[in-house]
Amino acid sequence: MARYTGANCKLCRREKQKLFLKGTKCFTEKCPFESRSYPPGQHGLSRRSRVTDYAVQLREKQKIRKTYGVLEKQFRKYFEEASKRTGITGDNLVNFLERRFDNTIYRLGLAPSRKSARQLILHRHFTVNGKVVNIPSFLLKAGDSIQVREKSKKLEIIHDTMKRMKDNMIVPWLSLDKANLKGTYMKEPIREEVPFIGNEQLIVELYSK
C-alpha cells in the first residue's frame, strides 16, 4: 500500500501552517514548526516575487490532501464523485473526507492524529456496527456505530487521548460515549459545521481546468 514515509513536520512547514499531523506534539514547544515555520530545503527562506493562481490552487489542494492523509489518486477520485453528486462540489468533497473512518476515529478522540487512527484501524482495534473494519478509507453513513473492541479497551494511546477530549470538542455530527469507548455517526455534516483549515473552492477551480 502506497503511503507517505517522510517527516510529518516538513509537510506543515511546506504549507506554512500547522496541519496538526502529530497529535499532542503540535500543541507543545517541541513542535518544529514553532522554530522553523519556513518551507524545508535550502531555498526555504528565499522569497518569490509573484505567486501564480495555479500555484495558490495547487498548494491549497496539497494542504488539504496532506491534512487528511489521502494520496493523490484517491483524492482525485473523491473529487470526481463529489462533482457527480447534487449540491456544491466543494461541500461534497469535504463531506467525503469527513466520512472517512480514520478521520472519524480522530474526531471522536480515540486517536491523537489521523495517522495514529489509520494505524489503529489497520491493527483491527475498532468495529463498525459490530463488525471489525480495518480499512481507513471506509466511508461511514448516518446511524453507524463505532466502538473499540473489547480486547483493545486497555490500549494506553486510546485512554491518553480520551483524557484530553472534552465534551465541547466533539463535532456536531458525532456522539461519544466515553465510558464504553463508543461513538455514533449521527448524520452527514454540513459545511458550516466542519472545522476545516482550507478553501475547497480553490481545489474545484484547479481540477476544473
Beta strands, then each sheet from edge to edge (+ up, - down):
strand 1: 126-128
strand 2: 131-132
strand 3: 144-148
strand 4: 174-177
strand 5: 182-185
sheet 1: 2+ 1- 3+ 5- 4+
end
